[in-house]
């Protein structure tokens, strides 16, 4: 359970419940970044990054799948894990979330971009 206290507002709460889940948080300006995954310890697990507005009752801005398991070697039963790196930029009244792989991988996007208007 995450409780967010913003000046002049009632506390907002956000909860995650899963027997196989995990999560971590970061704050950038007025945006709460929540990285979470389901299926820990399994090859089916995928990670997501969710961005929530701290100044608007944790309204969801974006939810992006930030990892993939891909079988790249047919002789190896274990798939490879590919994780995106997140870069956050604020410019011209917008926040841009850029998710990129360290190197391109056939079959999955090399980059994902989400752009949201600040204060709106």
C-alpha positions, 0 to 999 in steps of 0.5 A: 500500500502506498499512501501519498500526502499532497498539501491541501488534499486528503491522502490518496492510496494505491495498493498492489496485491499479488502472491508473485508480484513486486514493485518499486517507486520513484518520484519525479516532480509531481509524478509517481513512477511505479515499477511493478511485475507479476510472476516473480521467479517465472519466465512469464513475468513481465515488468511495467512502469506506471506513471501516476499524477501526485497532484490529481488523486493518482490519476494514471498517465501511462502504463508501459510494459518495460520488459520482455522474455524472448527466446533467441536461441532455439538450442537454449530452453531459457528465454533472454530477458530484455529490459527497457531503460527509462528517460524522463524529460520535461520540456515545453509544458509536456513530460516525455517518457522514453523507454529504450533497449540498450540494443535493438532486438527483432520482434520487440520495439526498440523504443516506446515513447509516451508524452503527457501534458503537464498540469492537465 
